[in-house]
Amino acid sequence: MTDTLHIVGGGMAGSEAAWQAASAGIDVVIHEMRPQTGTFAHKTGDLAEMVCSNSFRSDDDEQNAVGLLHWEMRAAGSLIMDMADTHRLPAGGALAVDREAFSQGVTERLMRHPKIRREGSEITSLPEDGHWIFATGPLTSDALGQAIRAETGAEALAFFDAIAPIVHFDSIDLSKAWFQSRYDKGETEEERTAYLNCPMDRAQYEAFIDALLAAEKTAFHEGETAGYFDGCLPIEVMAERGRETLRHGPMKPVGLTNPHAPDIKAHAIVQLRRDNALGTLYNIVGFQTKMKYGAQADVFRMIPGLENARFARLGGIHRNTFLNSPTLLDAELRLRSKPHIRFAGQVTGVEGYVESSAMGLLAGRLAAAAIKGRSLPAVPATTATGALVTHITGGAEAKTFQPMNVNFGLFPPVEGLKGGRRGRRDRYKGYTDRAKADWTAWLGAEG
């Protein structure tokens, strides 16, 4: 059927694109090669499987750009945000979810929709006609990657991404670790105790850094170079940048008091966050790694409280592929050489679950409008969604293009803030107030 929308890839972006298009009355086919054809990082055949953190990051929609993006997606009827809210776990000011329940919930909702069906085929070429969204993510298959390169005449860019380990809760020593969110942040007791904290004194920290630097690492294949995304650096890469780097990053000791020794200030603290609703699994926050498995277990068991840790999943490293979108995509996420094909998600050069989902949301709406013979107004660059799509489709410098999280640096400055607002908090509130008004107006004009 010529009016059917085909979506290649059932991750965050593909799932959201399918939901948005089907909600607009469009017939959708999701082509997802898993579980018949697996990847390094995925473990199931569920749609929207989370392969790294279980966090959507800050949910503050007045002072944080990703929290604003949450707000925009909720306002647009996002399935990803609906399921994240449904399966939310305590995480202070962050939006963390039970990863298995979340992906199962997304899968069930999509498969119950009368306009959506799923096919288990692997798409290995770019189609010549029809309506298509490619949301294959950072683990785009080799065959499809070759087809994209053949069409664009340019090498797809790539960087290396690492995932953090997950620990069984009942193997953590609670005589050393304690529950507390940084600065006791949260409105409820559950939120204020959303993190497990493992303290280190100076000697323990120095020994940990020594072991981290000496541990055997995953080697890259010949000819590969590692261009890490700064928001997801392996901890050993951070340690190589300076012995104090981790203490000012994921192991910073501020805003926490050890009830086991309240008069002793920790030199560094490792935090763990609940990974499932049962509270049986905890992930080590910010501890992405490229250490080999045996070395990981030895090094992480040096952390006080994790001496007898059992790991549900160890960390790993994988190659992520993304397009040079400023040169290849137009403002509607269409491939310039084949405008019947759109791209969405992390393969476009956005970084993060929420950003990927937002590009899926936009691609789904744009494709649905095109199938109906309509065009949508451009998304205002003053919104979080608009700032992202503007950046990846022309705002960024093509020669140095790298994956980007949403941030207020992508937004046009706010002129003439009311009430003489000054300072970062007032400036950010100005960004979010403007964005909410402009996003609401865009949704209204779209309808």
Secondary structure, 3 states (H helix, E strand, C coil): CCCCEEEECCCHHHHHHHHHHHHCCCCEEEECCCCCCCCCCCCCCCCCCCCCCCEEEECCCCCCHHHHHHHHHHHCCCHHHHHHHHCEECCCCEEEECHHHHHHHHHHHHHHCCCEEEECCCCCCCCCCCEEEECCHHHCCHHHHHHHHHHHCCCCEEEEEEECCEEEHHHCCCCCCEECCHHHCCCCHHHHCCEEEEEECHHHHHHHHHHHHHCCECCCCCCCCCCCCHHHCCHHHHHHCCCCCHHHCCCCCCCCCCCCCCCCCCCEEEEEEECCCCCCEEEECCCCCCECHHHHHHHHCCCCCCCCCCEEECCEEEEEEECCHHHHECCCCEECCEEEEEECHHHHCECCHHHHHHHHHHHHHHHHHHHCCCCCCCCCCCCHHHHHHHHHHHHCCHHHCCCECCCHHHCCCCCCCHHHCCHHHHHHHHHHHHHHHHHHHHHHHHC
